[in-house]
Amino acid sequence: MTPADLAELLKSTAAAVLAEHDLDASALPATVTVERPRNPEHGDYATNIALQLGKKVGANPRELAGWLATALADQDGIASADVAGPGFVNLRIEASAQGVIIDNALQGGRAYGHSAVLAGQKVNLEFVSANPTGPIHIGGTRWAAVGDALGRLLATQGAEVVREYYFNDHGAQIDRFVNSLVAAAKGEPTPEDGYAGSYISDIAAQILQKDPEVLTYPDAQTRETFRAIGVDLMFTHIKHSLHEFGTDFDVFTHEDSMHTSGRVEQAIAKLRETGNIYEKDGATWLRTTEFGDDKDRVVIKSDGNAAYIAGDLAYFLDKRQRGFDLCIYMLGADHHGYIARLKAAAAALGDDPDTVEVLIGQMVNLVRDGQPVRMSKRAGTVITLDDLVEAIGVDAARYALIRSSVDTPIDIDLELWSSASSENPVYYVQYAHARLSALARNAAELGVVASAEHLELLTHDKEGTLIRNLGEFSRVLNTAAALREPHRVCRYLEDLAGDYHRFYDSCRVLPQGDEEPGDLHAARLALCDATRQVVANGLAILGVSAPERM
């Protein structure tokens, strides 16, 4: 019996109890909450449905809970039902009924835990979108991990997810990048507002190698050559770093294309149609205050050049024209103002502001022995994706960045995350998978075959705890996707790994000595196989490997 099965049983039983006592069955909630108690002595599951219904139907919650407990105790699969506190119902499930969770995991395989709640929804997920003026810094690396995991997570719920990188190749930052490259090529100091780091010298040298005469051209031609080749080389490096990090994109959109393709003009024309644009002081303004922004925004400056928001307007309109139902933007800590701004822009275009969702990520710090680490050689004072991977590896880096809610700053202890110990969360989870894989190999050598025929034999409390946690996987994925919180998958996997290790220490899975394999061995091996599948599924969502040996 899965948590979802139990919720449906509770709902139908509650309806019958209300009808039996002439109470209003229409008060039943659409979904019934079923939770695992923190204290296992309180049962396998608990529900507060009597507390939810009591006041609505005019019944004492504890008395209503008693009626429910009596009715539930007679249901197949329910070992016991007891009333607790002011009206909670604590339930224990028969081992034979819990076995369906193992069978579901084995039958579901890589798709176990998935659902279709977002089927038919087309989601544009834009993340990283670092300026092509330097390697990806540690903040962008956090989004590279979290964004990719969120995309995988939404896909488990049936959404069609397109990962998009917005290539910021329009504006002053590119001019500063070009100035820095030209200065490096000439052997001059870095401009005051330029970019430092050995990568600038490396790119400048590559441009000189590709075009040895570049510095002899007229200034405009020289700059355009450095711009075209330099941006391409920088972006090639960025894409390579992301790929090596396990993060790939479906679409790369150039900001410059919004201006050169006429999309900005198209967006402004749309705004004129909606009446949400006006002229003032020689500039063109957007009435974003009408839609929750703190001030109106300049779209076209008085000098005739487009302001940054003009590209944002064109880009949002472009996404909607491509058929996306939801546009998720994952931005850095200094972009808080974009939440109201982008929603207001959508509304000003006559669209639903709920089609825009903005997630803000907080800062990442590297520490060793409690002290901040400054380790980048290539990018000056900036710590990069490549630095982090070099220090602790891809798996640990991704897991460490995903493991905490993005709205909180995090410190990554390099010594901890590079250690082969149970204190290292990713090692702890991966070790569980490797241990399960070794168990499967040993079982094959002993001729023990997993079987779901006698799962009713799994009556040990550690077996029950592990099974019920496997049953939570679907709900964890659903909640994590709905809240945009991939870190919930990490915490679940750590709990599951702990449950497995405690089960393994208490319940012998394989026969020893001359002992012949029996039904209990086969059932426990099935439980182990199901656990290995769920651990692998969870790690796959995080983009972290599931090693078979460690």
DRENDO-982685 format. One record per residue (C-alpha): x negated, z negated, y; residue in one letter. Coordinates in steps of 0.1 Angstrom, whole numbers, plus 5000, padded with zeros to 4 digits. Last residue first. Example, Ala and Ser with C-alpha at 12.3 -4.5 7.8 and 13.67 -1.06 7.14 Angstrom:
486349294989S487749224955A
This chain:
466150465027M467850695003R471250865004E471250895042P474450925062A473351095094S474751015128V477051255147G479350965156L482251125138I479951195108A478950825107L482650735102G483150995075N480050885056A481150515058V484550625045V483250825016Q480750545006R483650295006T485750524984A482850564959D482450184959C486150124952L485950384924A482850204910L484849874911R487650044891A485250194865A483449864861H486849684856L487949944831D484949884809G481350004805P479749834774E477449534779E474149574760D472149464791G474149484823Q477349664832P477649804867L479749674896V478949304896R481249134922C479948874946S476849024962D478349364962Y481549244979F479449065006R477449395012H480749595013Y482449365038D479449375060G479249755059A482949765068L482449535098D479549745109E481550065104L484449925124Y482149835153R480750185154C484150345152V485450135181R482550275202H484350605201P486650475228E488850755243R491850505242L494050745221A491050865200A489850505193A493350395184T493950685160N490450655145L490850275140V494350335125R493050575099S490150345090F492250035085E492950105048G489250085041L489349735056N492149645032R490049755003I487049555014L489049235019T490749274985G487549324967E486049024983K489148824973D488748924937H491849094923T490549444916L492049474881L495149644896E492849934903L493250034866H493550414866E491550484897A488450574877S484750584885A482550694855V479850474841V477450674819G474550444826L472550714844E475650814864A476150454874A472650434887N473050744908R476350604922A474750274930L471850444948A474450624970S476250294977L472950144988R472150445010A475550415026H475150045032A471650105045Y473150355070Q475450075084V472749815087Y470150065100Y472550165127V473249805137P469549695138N469649325130E469849425093S466249545096S464249865097A463349835134S463450125159S466649995175W465349635179L461949725194E463549975218L466049725231D468749945247I470349775277D473949875284I476049905315P479849875308T482550135314D481150345285V482250085259S479350005237S478250155203R477950515215I474550495232L473050285204A474450505177Y473150825194R469650685200A469450525165A470350855148D468151075171V464850865168G463750545184I460950615209A460750995207E464551025209V464550805241L461851005258D463451335249D466751225265L464851135297T463650835316I463150935353V460050795371T458151115369G459851365346A457151455321R455451115318K458550915311S458050555299M459350305324R460550015303V462449715317P461349375302Q463249175276G460549225249D461149595253R463949735275V465550065282L468350075307N471650275306V474050295335M477850325334Q480050605323G483150715341I485950895323L488251135342V491551265328E493251565343V496451705327T498051385340D497951535375P500651775365D500152105384D501352235418G497852305430L498051995452A498751795420A495651925403A493551855434A494951505436A494051435400K490551565408L490151355439R491651035425A489151025396I486351195415Y485850885437G484250705408H481450965406H478350735410D478650595375A478350935359G481151175348L483051275317M485851515327Y488751555303I491051855309C494251835289L496652115279D494052385281F495352745281G492452945297R494552955329Q494352575330R490652575327K490352835355D492552625378L490352325372F487152535379Y488652685411A489552345424L486152195415D484352495431G486252435463A485452065460I481752135468Y482552275502A482752655506A480752815535N482552945565G480552745591D483552525597S483552415561K485952555535I487552305512V487351995534V489051695518R491951475529D491351105526K491850815502D493251045475D496750955461G498651285462F499551335498E496051215507T494751525490T496051755518R493252005514L491452115546W490152445559T487552415588A487552525624G488452185637D491652185616K493252435593E495752345566Y496152335528I498952185506N501652445513G502052525476T501452895483E498452815505R497052615476L497352915453K495553125478A492852865479I492552865441A492253255441Q489653245468E487553005447V488053225416R486753525434G484153595408S481053505429T482153155439H483453025406M480553215389S478052995407D479352695389E478252855357H480352775326T478752715292F481252715264V481252585228D478652315233F476152155210D475051795206T472951695176G470051555197F467951865187E470752075201H470851875233L467051905238S467252285231H470052325256K468152135283I464952335276H466852665279T468352535311F464952465326M463652805316L466752985330D466652785362V462952875367G463353245359I466153315383A465153075410R461453155409F462253525412T464753465440E462153255459R459553525456T461953795466Q463053595497A459353525506D458253885503P456253935471Y452653825467T453453495450L455253675422V452253895413E451453715380P455053755367D455653605333K452453395335Q453253285370L456753185358I455252995329Q452852805353A455752715376A457652585346I454752365335D454152235370S457752135374I457751975339Y454851755350S457151545372G458351565407A461451725422Y461751805459G463051615490D459551555504E458151875490P455751835461T452251885472P450752245472E449052415443G450752745452K452652745419A453552375424A454952445459A456952745446V458452525418L459352245442S460952485466N462952635438V464252285427F465152195463R467152525466D468852445433I469852095446Q471252265477A474052455460G475152655431H473652635396D475652335384N476252455348F479452295336Y479052235299Y482152265278E483152125245R486452285233V488652065212V491752175193E493451835186A494351735151G493651365152Q490251415136T489451665163A489851395189L487151195172L484751485170R485151555207G484751185214L481551175194A480151475214D481051305246G479650975236V476251115225A475651365253A477351125277W474750865271R472051125274T473351205308G472550855318G469150865302I468051175321H468451535309I465251725318P465051865354G466752095380T469452245358P471951985372N473451785343A476851895330S476751605304V480451635296F483451865298E486051825271L488752085273N491651985250V494252215233K497052005219Q498852175189G498151885166A497351565185L499151325160V497851535130A495951265112S492451205098H491450885080G490351075049Y489451435058A485951415043R487451305010G491151265011G491551224973Q488950944971L490150775003A493850794992N492950664957D491250364972I494150294996I496550334967V494850044950G496449794974Q499749814955A498149714922S496249434938A499549284950E499849234988I499948905006R502048875037L502148635067N505348645088V504948505123F507948325139G506948015159P504047925136G503948075101A506548205077V505448315043D505648635022A504148664988S502848924962A504449224980I503949544960G507549594951D509849404975Q511549074965D509148864987A510149095017L513748975017A512748605017T510048665043A512548855066L515148575064W512448325072G511148525101A514748535115L514848155114E511448135131R512548385158P515848205165N518448485169A520048645199G519249005190V516849075218K515448715219K514448715182G513349075178L509749075190Q509148725176L510548835143A508349145144I505148945148N503549075116T500648945094A498549105068Y496348995039D497248625041G496748325064H493748215043E492048535054P491648385089N491348665115R494748795103P494949165095R497649325117E500949495112V502849595144T506149775138V506750105155T509950245171A511049885179P514249755162L516849655188A519249915175S519749685144A521949455165D522749155144L525549115119D523448895096H523149155067E522649435093A519749245108L518249185074V518549555064A516949675096A514149425091A513549545056T513349905068S510949825095K508749605073L508549865046L507550125073E504849895086A503649835050L503350205043D501350245075A499049955066P498450125032T500050005000M
